[in-house]
Amino acid sequence: MKLKDFPPFASIVVLLAVGVMIGLGIWQLGRHQEKTALIAEYAAVDQDRPPVIFETIADNTEAKLYRPVSGICQTVRSIESGAGTAANGAKGWAHTANCVVGDGLEVPVVLGWTLEPETPSWDGGEFEGILAPGPRIVAEPALAGLGQLARPDPSDLPNNHLAYAGQWFFFALVALVIFALAVRGRAKKRDG
């Protein structure tokens, strides 16, 4: 292939697209490092220290994840059930109360675990637990006579940025290969 075989406009478009894909791959590598550091930071949180009142950190929950919190559920708006894992690893149902705390602030409080899906009865009151992503609070100890849920674990946070980076680099390579094959085919037609 010779330089004249490369169509100028198509070459510029492909090179720009490949540059963008490589840039996105590099950005994902950076995100992977950031997420790894964040997970390590969350894992280092002392979950056995005294809880802080949820309302005092409600405007900055992302920075306070996996810390012990406490509060008072003044009103239970509803209780929902979904898949959950007990502290002993058993699978079953997690029951979450949508609570009003403080000045109308709402937060889900995961009350605990059961093997059966029946919704428990809980009218609110004091709670303690671990602040988990969502944000939601996983009660510790469990409330409403339920079993203890597994503690939120920072290692459960998805960190698939490395795979995304690999995809972007692969897409860039595929684009270059397809373009090279197209240019070669064009040159063969012209020469043949």
Secondary structure, DSSP 8 states (H G I E B T S, - for coil): --GGGS-HHHHHHHHHHHHHHHHHHHHHHHHHHHHHHHHHHHHTS-TTS--EEHHHHGGGTGGGTT-EEEEEE-EEEEEEEEEEEBTTS-EEEEEEEEEEETTTEEEEEEEEEESS--------EEEEEEEETTTEEEESS--TT-B-B----GGGS---HHHHHHHHHHHHHHHHHHHHHHHHHHHHHHH-
